[in-house]
Amino acid sequence: MNAVEIKKLSKNFGPKQAVCGLNMTVPMGAIYGFIGENGSGKSTTEKMICGLIPTSGGSIKLYGKDYTDEAVRAKVGVLIESPGCFPGLTVWDNMMLEAANLSVPNAEQEVVNVLKMVRMEGAAGNKYKNCSLGMKQRVGIAMALLGNPTLLVLDEPLNGLDADGMRIMREVFLDIIKDGTRSIIVSSHLLGELQKVATHYGIIRHGKMLVEMTADELDASCRTYVALQSGEMNRTKMLLGCKYSRVEEDEAGYIRVYDLTTPEDIVKYLYDNGIIVTEIKTDKIGLEEYYIDLMKGGR
């Protein structure tokens, strides 16, 4: 059974169609990276999954049942935009208020458990307004975990985090799904960070799903290339462009050759033409470059 199954989902805001015949599948135990440019329909889709706005057409099933079913609704935890916290109250008091709102049994122990899960147990006495952005995001996830939901829907939880905050958030995601009973839908523009944790991906554009794939399928789809540097980069690029069909220079200052070839062949070819290669390596494009390629119609 899948955590989420969406068929031909649509949403209209007056004459504007924000989501158009969307199909989407989130397996049990997945971290589903939901990717798309601004205005692509990500947040609208997430809000429909959570029941925050009505659909205009199509179906949403959670664990095999219609998403409006009260029992299945209780299995969904949500963090969209920002946590609804009182700035002047402590993290603990905000959590206890949310637990009371949800009628969570054994509320104190539950709050202790979820704060520990998101690495916030040591900051429970901090006033919310004094928390860093990363801490506030983790408080929001802790709130979403109250009541032991099996599906979390998180909208841009990585935005604005520093490197350490992102590392902690990755650890939190992996801890949440480690027993296989929970699934996470997480949208983010930070594709390099998302690639470190996601098990599945859905890429949306203009309200339509372009592609869904597993992390292994993404890895198989990403092209391998040879990257190199030399003492004569302009001449090197010109020579390689005469022999290979796709040669590009990247932001780091490497020349990339995407054709099926080996570093040895390239080094020999350039040496025969009087150019010494100073550095060469084989690498593979990541999620961000795959996404950019897809948006350009490269696949």
Backbone as numpy.savetxt, mean C-alpha at the origin, in Angstrom:
# Nx Ny Nz CAx CAy CAz Cx Cy Cz
-12.36 -18.95 1.50 -13.20 -17.76 1.50 -12.32 -16.51 1.50
-12.71 -15.51 0.71 -11.98 -14.25 0.65 -12.53 -13.27 1.68
-11.67 -12.38 2.13 -12.13 -11.35 3.06 -13.06 -10.36 2.36
-12.71 -9.99 1.12 -13.52 -9.02 0.35 -13.67 -9.51 -1.08
-14.89 -9.46 -1.58 -15.16 -9.73 -3.00 -16.08 -8.64 -3.52
-15.60 -7.88 -4.48 -16.36 -6.78 -5.06 -16.60 -7.08 -6.54
-17.85 -6.92 -6.97 -18.20 -7.16 -8.36 -18.94 -5.96 -8.94
-18.42 -5.43 -10.03 -19.06 -4.37 -10.81 -19.53 -3.20 -9.95
-18.69 -2.81 -9.01 -19.04 -1.73 -8.08 -18.99 -0.38 -8.78
-19.99 0.45 -8.50 -20.00 1.80 -9.07 -20.48 2.80 -8.02
-20.05 4.04 -8.20 -20.48 5.13 -7.33 -20.54 6.42 -8.12
-21.71 7.04 -8.09 -21.91 8.31 -8.77 -22.11 9.43 -7.76
-21.49 10.56 -8.03 -21.75 11.79 -7.29 -22.35 12.77 -8.29
-23.68 12.79 -8.37 -24.33 13.58 -9.41 -23.96 13.03 -10.77
-23.51 13.89 -11.68 -23.14 13.41 -13.02 -21.77 12.74 -13.08
-21.01 12.87 -12.00 -19.65 12.31 -12.01 -19.65 10.88 -11.50
-19.02 9.99 -12.26 -18.88 8.59 -11.84 -17.48 8.41 -11.26
-17.41 8.22 -9.93 -16.12 8.09 -9.24 -15.57 6.67 -9.31
-16.46 5.68 -9.30 -16.07 4.28 -9.40 -16.91 3.63 -10.48
-16.25 2.90 -11.39 -16.92 2.43 -12.60 -16.72 0.92 -12.78
-17.68 0.12 -12.38 -17.62 -1.32 -12.63 -16.41 -2.00 -12.03
-16.06 -1.64 -10.81 -14.83 -2.13 -10.18 -14.99 -3.56 -9.68
-14.02 -4.40 -9.99 -13.91 -5.75 -9.43 -12.67 -5.80 -8.55
-12.78 -6.46 -7.38 -11.68 -6.45 -6.43 -11.80 -7.66 -5.51
-10.67 -8.33 -5.26 -10.66 -9.50 -4.37 -9.51 -9.38 -3.38
-9.84 -9.45 -2.09 -8.83 -9.41 -1.03 -8.86 -10.74 -0.30
-7.83 -11.57 -0.44 -7.81 -12.87 0.24 -7.67 -12.74 1.75
-8.03 -13.80 2.43 -7.81 -13.86 3.88 -6.32 -13.80 4.18
-5.94 -13.06 5.19 -4.55 -12.98 5.61 -3.67 -12.10 4.75
-4.26 -11.32 3.85 -3.48 -10.51 2.91 -3.23 -9.11 3.46
-2.11 -8.53 3.04 -1.92 -7.08 3.11 -2.09 -6.60 1.67
-3.22 -5.99 1.41 -3.61 -5.63 0.04 -3.26 -4.16 -0.20
-2.24 -3.92 -1.02 -1.85 -2.57 -1.37 -2.77 -2.01 -2.43
-3.54 -0.99 -2.07 -4.52 -0.40 -2.97 -3.93 0.89 -3.52
-3.64 0.91 -4.81 -2.79 1.94 -5.40 -3.53 2.68 -6.50
-3.31 3.98 -6.55 -3.89 4.78 -7.63 -3.56 6.25 -7.40
-3.64 7.03 -8.47 -3.36 8.46 -8.35 -4.51 9.15 -7.63
-4.29 10.40 -7.23 -5.34 11.17 -6.58 -6.57 11.25 -7.49
-7.75 11.02 -6.91 -8.97 11.08 -7.69 -9.29 9.81 -8.45
-8.54 8.74 -8.20 -8.75 7.49 -8.94 -9.92 6.67 -8.39
-10.39 6.99 -7.18 -11.51 6.26 -6.60 -11.14 5.37 -5.43
-9.90 5.46 -4.94 -9.47 4.61 -3.83 -10.28 4.87 -2.56
-10.28 6.12 -2.12 -10.96 6.45 -0.86 -12.46 6.20 -0.97
-13.03 6.49 -2.13 -14.47 6.24 -2.32 -14.77 4.75 -2.20
-13.92 3.92 -2.79 -14.10 2.47 -2.69 -13.97 2.01 -1.24
-12.96 2.51 -0.55 -12.77 2.13 0.85 -13.96 2.54 1.71
-14.50 3.72 1.46 -15.66 4.18 2.24 -16.88 3.31 1.97
-17.03 2.84 0.73 -18.15 1.95 0.43 -17.96 0.60 1.11
-16.74 0.07 1.10 -16.47 -1.20 1.79 -16.84 -1.09 3.27
-16.54 0.07 3.86 -16.79 0.28 5.29 -18.23 0.67 5.59
-19.03 0.89 4.56 -20.41 1.28 4.78 -20.59 2.74 5.14
-19.56 3.56 4.89 -19.66 4.98 5.21 -20.43 5.76 4.17
-20.44 5.29 2.93 -21.27 5.88 1.89 -21.94 4.75 1.11
-23.13 4.99 0.57 -23.83 3.93 -0.16 -23.25 3.72 -1.55
-23.46 2.54 -2.09 -23.03 2.25 -3.46 -24.10 2.74 -4.43
-23.69 2.90 -5.69 -24.66 3.21 -6.76 -24.99 1.97 -7.57
-24.20 0.92 -7.42 -24.44 -0.32 -8.15 -23.36 -1.33 -7.84
-23.61 -2.59 -8.20 -22.65 -3.65 -7.95 -22.82 -4.24 -6.56
-21.89 -5.11 -6.20 -22.01 -5.82 -4.91 -20.68 -5.82 -4.16
-20.79 -5.81 -2.83 -19.64 -5.95 -1.94 -19.96 -7.07 -0.97
-19.09 -8.10 -0.95 -19.25 -9.18 0.01 -18.03 -9.23 0.91
-18.30 -9.36 2.21 -17.25 -9.51 3.20 -17.41 -10.89 3.83
-16.40 -11.71 3.67 -16.45 -13.09 4.19 -17.69 -13.83 3.68
-18.02 -13.59 2.42 -19.11 -14.31 1.78 -20.49 -13.75 2.02
-20.60 -12.69 2.84 -21.91 -12.11 3.14 -21.97 -10.67 2.63
-23.20 -10.19 2.39 -23.36 -8.82 1.94 -22.80 -7.86 3.00
-22.14 -6.80 2.53 -21.44 -5.91 3.44 -22.36 -5.16 4.40
-23.67 -5.19 4.15 -24.61 -4.53 5.06 -25.01 -5.42 6.23
-24.63 -6.69 6.19 -24.97 -7.61 7.28 -24.32 -7.13 8.59
-25.13 -7.01 9.64 -24.63 -6.45 10.90 -23.49 -7.27 11.50
-23.59 -8.58 11.40 -22.55 -9.43 11.98 -21.22 -9.23 11.25
-21.27 -9.09 9.95 -20.03 -8.93 9.19 -19.48 -7.51 9.33
-20.37 -6.54 9.55 -19.92 -5.16 9.75 -19.03 -5.06 10.99
-19.35 -5.88 11.99 -18.59 -5.85 13.24 -17.16 -6.37 13.06
-16.89 -7.00 11.93 -15.55 -7.53 11.67 -14.62 -6.53 10.99
-15.11 -5.30 10.76 -14.35 -4.31 10.00 -13.86 -3.20 10.92
-12.55 -2.94 10.88 -11.95 -1.80 11.57 -11.48 -0.78 10.55
-11.62 0.50 10.86 -11.44 1.55 9.85 -10.53 2.66 10.36
-9.61 3.10 9.51 -8.89 4.36 9.72 -8.84 5.06 8.37
-9.76 6.00 8.19 -9.81 6.79 6.97 -9.63 8.25 7.35
-8.66 8.88 6.71 -8.27 10.27 6.95 -7.53 10.39 8.28
-8.19 10.55 9.41 -7.47 10.69 10.68 -8.31 10.15 11.82
-7.66 9.74 12.92 -8.42 9.22 14.06 -9.30 10.30 14.68
-10.48 9.91 15.15 -11.37 10.86 15.81 -11.05 10.96 17.29
-10.00 11.71 17.62 -9.54 11.81 19.01 -9.73 13.22 19.55
-9.86 13.31 20.88 -9.91 14.60 21.56 -8.48 15.02 21.88
-8.02 16.16 21.35 -6.62 16.55 21.50 -6.16 16.67 22.94
-7.03 17.16 23.84 -6.62 17.40 25.21 -6.65 16.18 26.10
-7.18 15.07 25.62 -7.23 13.84 26.40 -5.99 12.99 26.12
-5.68 12.11 27.06 -4.56 11.20 26.85 -4.92 10.13 25.83
-3.89 9.47 25.35 -4.11 8.33 24.43 -5.00 7.29 25.12
-4.71 7.01 26.38 -5.50 6.01 27.11 -6.97 6.41 27.19
-7.25 7.66 27.56 -8.64 8.10 27.69 -9.37 8.08 26.36
-8.68 8.48 25.30 -9.30 8.40 23.97 -9.63 6.95 23.60
-8.70 6.05 23.90 -8.94 4.64 23.59 -10.11 4.09 24.41
-10.19 4.46 25.67 -11.28 3.97 26.52 -12.63 4.53 26.07
-12.66 5.77 25.62 -13.90 6.32 25.08 -14.36 5.56 23.84
-13.41 5.24 22.96 -13.76 4.48 21.76 -14.21 3.08 22.13
-13.57 2.46 23.11 -13.98 1.13 23.56 -15.40 1.16 24.12
-15.71 2.22 24.87 -17.07 2.36 25.40 -18.08 2.56 24.27
-17.69 3.34 23.28 -18.57 3.59 22.13 -18.89 2.29 21.38
-17.91 1.38 21.35 -18.08 0.11 20.64 -18.60 -1.00 21.56
-18.82 -0.66 22.84 -19.27 -1.66 23.83 -18.32 -2.85 23.88
-17.04 -2.56 23.89 -16.02 -3.61 23.94 -15.99 -4.23 25.34
-16.16 -5.54 25.48 -16.05 -6.17 26.79 -14.60 -6.17 27.27
-14.40 -6.18 28.59 -13.05 -6.16 29.16 -12.21 -5.05 28.53
-12.78 -3.85 28.54 -12.21 -2.74 27.77 -10.77 -2.42 28.16
-10.47 -2.39 29.45 -9.11 -2.02 29.86 -8.07 -2.99 29.32
-8.34 -4.28 29.42 -7.40 -5.26 28.90 -7.30 -5.19 27.38
-8.43 -4.94 26.73 -8.42 -4.82 25.27 -7.58 -3.63 24.83
-7.71 -2.51 25.52 -6.93 -1.32 25.18 -5.44 -1.58 25.40
-5.11 -2.24 26.50 -3.70 -2.61 26.75 -3.17 -3.46 25.60
-3.97 -4.42 25.16 -3.52 -5.35 24.11 -3.27 -4.63 22.79
-4.21 -3.76 22.39 -4.05 -3.13 21.07 -2.97 -2.06 21.10
-2.80 -1.36 22.23 -1.71 -0.38 22.32 -0.35 -1.08 22.25
-0.26 -2.26 22.85 0.98 -3.03 22.77 1.22 -3.48 21.33
0.16 -3.86 20.64 0.31 -4.33 19.27 0.87 -3.24 18.35
0.50 -1.98 18.62 0.97 -0.89 17.75 2.15 -0.12 18.36
2.79 -0.71 19.37 3.99 -0.14 20.00 3.71 1.20 20.68
2.52 1.34 21.28 2.17 2.59 21.94 1.90 2.42 23.43
2.22 1.25 23.98 1.93 1.02 25.40 2.68 1.98 26.32
3.85 2.43 25.89 4.63 3.35 26.71 4.19 4.79 26.61
3.25 5.08 25.70 2.80 6.47 25.50 1.33 6.64 25.84
0.76 5.69 26.58 -0.67 5.74 26.88 -1.03 6.99 27.68
-0.10 7.49 28.49 -0.38 8.67 29.31 -0.15 9.99 28.60
0.36 9.95 27.37 0.60 11.19 26.61 -0.71 11.80 26.14
-0.79 13.12 26.20 -1.95 13.77 25.58 -1.86 13.59 24.06
-2.99 13.36 23.44 -3.01 13.08 22.01 -2.38 14.23 21.22
-2.64 15.47 21.64 -2.13 16.62 20.88 -0.60 16.70 20.92
0.00 16.03 21.89 1.47 16.06 22.01 2.14 14.89 21.30
1.36 14.02 20.70 1.92 12.87 19.98 2.44 13.29 18.62
3.48 12.62 18.17 3.98 12.84 16.81 2.98 12.30 15.80
3.19 12.65 14.53 2.29 12.17 13.49 2.26 10.65 13.44
3.44 10.03 13.54 3.50 8.57 13.51 2.78 7.95 14.68
2.90 8.56 15.85 2.19 8.05 17.03 0.67 8.19 16.84
0.25 9.31 16.28 -1.19 9.51 16.05 -1.74 8.47 15.06
-0.94 8.16 14.03 -1.38 7.14 13.08 -1.52 5.79 13.76
-0.59 5.49 14.67 -0.66 4.21 15.37 -1.83 4.17 16.36
-2.15 5.31 16.96 -3.34 5.37 17.80 -4.58 5.08 16.96
-4.62 5.64 15.75 -5.75 5.37 14.86 -5.88 3.90 14.52
-4.75 3.25 14.27 -4.79 1.82 13.97 -5.22 1.03 15.21
-4.74 1.45 16.39 -5.16 0.80 17.63 -6.67 0.90 17.80
-7.23 2.06 17.51 -8.68 2.23 17.59 -9.40 1.31 16.60
-8.82 1.20 15.40 -9.43 0.32 14.39 -9.39 -1.14 14.82
-8.43 -1.49 15.69 -8.28 -2.87 16.15 -9.19 -3.22 17.33
-9.79 -2.21 17.94 -10.69 -2.48 19.06 -11.88 -3.33 18.61
-12.25 -4.28 19.43 -13.35 -5.18 19.07 -12.89 -6.38 18.26
-11.56 -6.50 18.07 -10.98 -7.65 17.37 -11.53 -7.85 15.96
-11.48 -6.81 15.10 -11.93 -6.97 13.71 -10.98 -7.88 12.93
-11.49 -8.51 11.89 -10.64 -9.35 11.05 -10.28 -8.68 9.72
-10.88 -7.52 9.45 -10.54 -6.75 8.25 -10.28 -5.31 8.67
-9.08 -4.81 8.33 -8.74 -3.41 8.57 -8.67 -2.68 7.24
-9.28 -1.50 7.20 -9.23 -0.64 6.01 -8.52 0.64 6.42
-7.32 0.86 5.88 -6.45 1.96 6.30 -6.15 2.85 5.10
-6.52 4.11 5.21 -6.34 5.06 4.11 -5.12 5.93 4.37
-4.07 5.73 3.61 -2.83 6.52 3.67 -2.23 6.59 5.08
-2.04 5.47 5.76 -1.49 5.51 7.12 0.01 5.82 7.17
0.69 5.81 6.01 2.14 6.05 5.99 2.49 7.50 5.69
1.50 8.31 5.36 1.78 9.69 4.97 2.45 10.48 6.09
3.52 11.18 5.72 4.18 12.08 6.66 5.09 11.43 7.68
5.27 10.12 7.60 6.10 9.43 8.60 7.58 9.52 8.23
8.42 9.59 9.25 9.86 9.53 8.99 10.27 8.07 8.84
11.56 7.85 8.59 12.03 6.49 8.30 11.74 5.54 9.45
11.95 6.01 10.69 11.71 5.14 11.84 10.23 4.86 12.01
9.40 5.87 11.76 7.95 5.68 11.84 7.46 4.67 10.81
8.03 4.71 9.62 7.64 3.75 8.59 8.07 2.33 8.97
9.26 2.22 9.55 9.73 0.90 9.97 8.79 0.30 11.02
8.41 1.13 11.99 7.50 0.65 13.03 6.16 0.25 12.43
5.67 1.06 11.49 4.38 0.77 10.88 4.42 -0.55 10.10
5.54 -0.80 9.41 5.68 -2.08 8.70 5.62 -3.24 9.68
6.31 -3.10 10.81 6.30 -4.16 11.82 4.88 -4.38 12.35
4.15 -3.28 12.55 2.77 -3.37 13.04 1.90 -4.15 12.05
2.01 -3.82 10.76 1.21 -4.51 9.75 1.50 -6.01 9.77
2.78 -6.36 9.81 3.14 -7.78 9.78 2.67 -8.51 11.03
2.71 -7.81 12.18 2.20 -8.42 13.41 0.70 -8.66 13.34
-0.02 -7.71 12.73 -1.48 -7.80 12.66 -1.92 -9.04 11.89
-1.21 -9.38 10.82 -1.67 -10.49 9.96 -0.95 -11.80 10.22
-0.04 -11.82 11.20 0.85 -12.98 11.33 0.13 -14.29 11.62
-1.05 -14.23 12.27 -1.76 -15.50 12.55 -2.71 -15.89 11.43
-2.78 -15.09 10.37 -3.59 -15.45 9.20 -5.07 -15.19 9.34
-5.51 -14.62 10.46 -6.94 -14.40 10.67 -7.38 -13.01 10.27
-6.44 -12.09 10.10 -6.78 -10.72 9.74 -6.27 -10.38 8.34
-6.97 -9.47 7.69 -6.54 -8.93 6.40 -6.52 -7.41 6.49
-5.65 -6.80 5.69 -5.53 -5.34 5.70 -5.64 -4.83 4.27
-6.49 -3.83 4.07 -6.48 -3.05 2.83 -5.80 -1.73 3.17
-4.70 -1.42 2.53 -3.97 -0.19 2.84 -3.67 0.56 1.56
-4.11 1.80 1.49 -3.79 2.64 0.34 -2.59 3.51 0.71
-1.74 3.77 -0.26 -0.57 4.60 -0.02 0.04 5.04 -1.34
0.61 6.25 -1.33 1.39 6.71 -2.48 2.86 6.37 -2.33
3.24 5.87 -1.15 4.65 5.52 -0.90 4.87 4.08 -1.31
5.04 3.89 -2.62 5.03 2.54 -3.17 6.25 1.72 -2.75
7.38 2.38 -2.56 8.57 1.65 -2.11 8.36 1.04 -0.74
7.69 1.78 0.14 7.39 1.26 1.48 6.32 0.18 1.42
5.32 0.40 0.60 4.23 -0.57 0.47 4.75 -1.91 -0.04
5.72 -1.87 -0.94 6.26 -3.10 -1.52 6.96 -3.96 -0.48
7.40 -3.36 0.62 8.11 -4.12 1.65 7.17 -5.01 2.47
5.86 -4.73 2.43 4.94 -5.51 3.27 3.77 -6.14 2.52
3.39 -5.58 1.39 2.17 -6.04 0.72 2.33 -7.45 0.16
1.27 -8.24 0.29 1.23 -9.58 -0.30 0.42 -9.59 -1.60
-0.45 -8.59 -1.76 -1.31 -8.47 -2.94 -1.43 -7.00 -3.30
-1.74 -6.75 -4.57 -1.89 -5.38 -5.05 -3.13 -5.25 -5.92
-3.73 -4.06 -5.84 -4.77 -3.67 -6.78 -4.47 -2.27 -7.25
-4.38 -2.07 -8.56 -4.06 -0.76 -9.12 -5.29 -0.23 -9.84
-5.76 0.94 -9.39 -7.00 1.52 -9.88 -6.71 2.82 -10.62
-7.50 3.07 -11.67 -7.37 4.33 -12.40 -8.74 4.72 -12.95
-9.09 5.98 -12.75 -10.39 6.49 -13.21 -11.54 5.59 -12.75
-11.43 5.09 -11.53 -12.51 4.29 -10.96 -12.58 2.87 -11.43
-11.60 2.42 -12.23 -11.59 1.06 -12.76 -10.34 0.33 -12.31
-10.47 -0.95 -12.02 -9.31 -1.76 -11.64 -8.51 -2.11 -12.89
-7.26 -1.66 -12.92 -6.39 -1.98 -14.05 -5.81 -3.38 -13.93
-5.34 -3.72 -12.72 -4.72 -5.02 -12.54 -4.73 -5.38 -11.06
-4.92 -6.66 -10.77 -4.71 -7.22 -9.44 -3.65 -8.30 -9.56
-2.77 -8.37 -8.59 -1.71 -9.38 -8.63 -1.17 -9.63 -7.24
-0.51 -10.77 -7.10 0.19 -11.07 -5.86 1.58 -10.45 -5.92
2.25 -10.44 -4.77 3.62 -9.92 -4.73 4.54 -10.75 -5.62
4.31 -12.07 -5.66 5.12 -12.93 -6.53 4.87 -12.63 -8.00
3.62 -12.37 -8.35 3.29 -12.04 -9.74 3.90 -10.70 -10.13
3.91 -9.75 -9.20 4.57 -8.47 -9.48 6.05 -8.69 -9.74
6.68 -9.50 -8.89 8.11 -9.75 -9.04 8.41 -10.39 -10.40
7.53 -11.30 -10.83 7.74 -11.96 -12.13 7.50 -11.00 -13.29
6.67 -9.98 -13.06 6.33 -9.04 -14.14 7.35 -7.90 -14.28
8.12 -7.67 -13.23 9.06 -6.55 -13.25 10.31 -6.91 -14.05
10.63 -6.07 -15.00 11.73 -6.33 -15.91 13.10 -6.21 -15.22
14.00 -7.09 -15.60 15.39 -7.01 -15.15 16.16 -6.12 -16.12
17.13 -5.38 -15.60 17.95 -4.52 -16.45 19.39 -4.54 -15.97
20.28 -4.11 -16.84 21.69 -3.93 -16.50 21.93 -2.43 -16.35
22.50 -2.03 -15.20 22.81 -0.62 -14.95 24.33 -0.44 -14.87
24.82 0.64 -15.46 26.27 0.82 -15.48 26.66 2.28 -15.49
27.93 2.52 -15.15 28.54 3.83 -15.27 29.90 3.69 -15.92
30.33 4.77 -16.57 31.65 4.78 -17.20 32.21 6.19 -17.10
33.42 6.37 -17.57 34.03 7.69 -17.55 33.53 8.58 -18.67
32.82 8.02 -19.65 32.30 8.79 -20.79 30.81 8.46 -20.96
29.99 9.01 -20.08 28.59 8.61 -20.04 27.81 8.96 -21.31
28.05 10.12 -21.88 27.31 10.52 -23.08 27.63 9.59 -24.25
28.92 9.32 -24.44 29.32 8.43 -25.55 28.85 7.01 -25.27
28.90 6.59 -24.00 28.43 5.25 -23.64 26.95 5.09 -23.98
26.17 6.09 -23.61 24.72 6.01 -23.88 24.46 5.97 -25.39
25.23 6.76 -26.15 25.05 6.78 -27.60 25.38 5.41 -28.21
26.49 4.82 -27.79 26.90 3.52 -28.32 25.90 2.43 -27.96
25.45 2.42 -26.71 24.48 1.41 -26.29 23.16 1.58 -27.04
22.80 2.83 -27.31 21.57 3.09 -28.05 21.62 2.58 -29.48
22.82 2.44 -30.02 22.97 1.91 -31.38 22.80 0.39 -31.41
23.06 -0.27 -30.28 23.03 -1.73 -30.24 21.77 -2.29 -29.60
21.23 -1.56 -28.59 20.10 -2.10 -27.84 18.86 -1.23 -28.05
17.70 -1.84 -27.92 16.46 -1.15 -28.26 15.98 -0.18 -27.19
16.27 -0.47 -25.92 15.81 0.44 -24.86 16.95 0.74 -23.91
17.43 1.98 -23.97 18.52 2.45 -23.12 18.07 3.76 -22.49
18.16 3.84 -21.15 17.72 5.04 -20.44 18.73 5.41 -19.37
18.73 6.68 -18.99 19.55 7.12 -17.85 18.62 7.38 -16.68
18.92 6.82 -15.51 18.02 6.98 -14.37 18.45 8.16 -13.50
17.66 8.42 -12.45 17.90 9.59 -11.60 19.20 9.47 -10.81
19.67 8.25 -10.60 20.92 8.05 -9.84 22.16 8.19 -10.72
21.96 8.43 -12.01 23.10 8.63 -12.89 23.62 7.37 -13.55
22.85 6.28 -13.50 23.23 5.03 -14.16 22.55 4.95 -15.53
23.24 4.34 -16.47 22.61 4.01 -17.75 22.03 2.61 -17.63
20.77 2.48 -18.00 20.09 1.20 -17.92 19.87 0.61 -19.31
20.12 -0.69 -19.41 19.85 -1.43 -20.65 18.80 -2.48 -20.31
17.64 -2.38 -20.96 16.53 -3.27 -20.62 16.45 -4.51 -21.51
17.24 -4.56 -22.57 17.22 -5.73 -23.45 17.74 -6.97 -22.72
17.39 -8.13 -23.25 17.91 -9.38 -22.70 19.38 -9.50 -23.09
20.24 -9.20 -22.13 21.68 -9.27 -22.37 22.38 -9.51 -21.03
23.68 -9.67 -21.07 24.43 -9.91 -19.84 25.40 -8.76 -19.60
25.81 -8.54 -18.36 26.82 -7.51 -18.10 28.11 -7.76 -18.87
28.47 -9.05 -19.00 29.71 -9.39 -19.71 29.66 -8.93 -21.17
28.52 -9.13 -21.83 28.38 -8.72 -23.23 28.50 -7.20 -23.36
27.90 -6.48 -22.42 27.94 -5.02 -22.48 29.35 -4.51 -22.23
30.02 -5.08 -21.23 31.40 -4.66 -20.93 32.30 -4.89 -22.14
32.17 -6.06 -22.77 33.01 -6.38 -23.94 32.71 -5.43 -25.10
31.42 -5.18 -25.35 31.03 -4.30 -26.45 31.61 -2.90 -26.25
31.49 -2.38 -25.02 32.01 -1.05 -24.76 33.54 -1.02 -24.79
34.18 -2.07 -24.27 35.64 -2.14 -24.29 36.16 -2.16 -25.73
35.47 -2.92 -26.58 35.87 -2.98 -28.00 35.74 -1.63 -28.67
34.90 -0.75 -28.08 34.71 0.60 -28.63 35.46 1.67 -27.83
36.41 1.21 -27.01 37.29 2.14 -26.32 36.75 2.75 -25.04
35.73 2.14 -24.44 35.15 2.68 -23.20 35.31 1.67 -22.07
35.82 2.13 -20.94 35.99 1.28 -19.77 34.80 1.48 -18.82
34.14 0.41 -18.48 33.02 0.46 -17.53 33.58 0.51 -16.11
33.14 1.52 -15.34 33.64 1.68 -13.97 32.75 0.98 -12.94
31.49 0.78 -13.27 30.56 0.08 -12.36 29.44 -0.53 -13.18
29.05 -1.76 -12.82 27.97 -2.42 -13.55 27.25 -3.38 -12.60
25.95 -3.48 -12.75 25.15 -4.37 -11.90 23.87 -4.75 -12.63
23.28 -5.84 -12.18 21.97 -6.27 -12.68 20.94 -6.00 -11.59
19.82 -5.42 -11.98 18.77 -5.10 -11.00 17.41 -5.30 -11.66
16.37 -5.03 -10.88 15.00 -5.22 -11.36 14.17 -4.02 -10.94
13.25 -3.58 -11.80 12.41 -2.46 -11.44 11.49 -2.86 -10.29
11.11 -1.88 -9.47 10.23 -2.14 -8.33 8.81 -1.73 -8.62
8.00 -1.75 -7.56 6.58 -1.43 -7.70 6.36 -0.04 -8.25
7.15 0.93 -7.79 6.94 2.31 -8.24 7.15 2.45 -9.74
8.22 1.85 -10.25 8.48 1.94 -11.69 7.47 1.13 -12.49
7.06 -0.01 -11.94 6.01 -0.80 -12.60 4.73 0.02 -12.71
4.39 0.69 -11.64 3.17 1.52 -11.61 3.27 2.66 -12.63
4.40 3.35 -12.65 4.59 4.45 -13.60 4.48 3.94 -15.03
5.11 2.79 -15.30 5.01 2.16 -16.62 3.57 1.87 -16.99
2.83 1.34 -16.03 1.42 0.99 -16.27 0.59 2.23 -16.58
0.84 3.32 -15.84 0.11 4.55 -16.07 0.41 5.15 -17.43
1.62 4.87 -17.93 2.01 5.37 -19.25 1.56 4.45 -20.37
0.92 3.34 -19.99 0.49 2.38 -21.01 1.58 1.45 -21.46
2.62 1.27 -20.59 3.76 0.44 -20.96 3.50 -1.03 -20.85
2.32 -1.44 -20.26 2.02 -2.86 -20.14 0.61 -3.09 -20.60
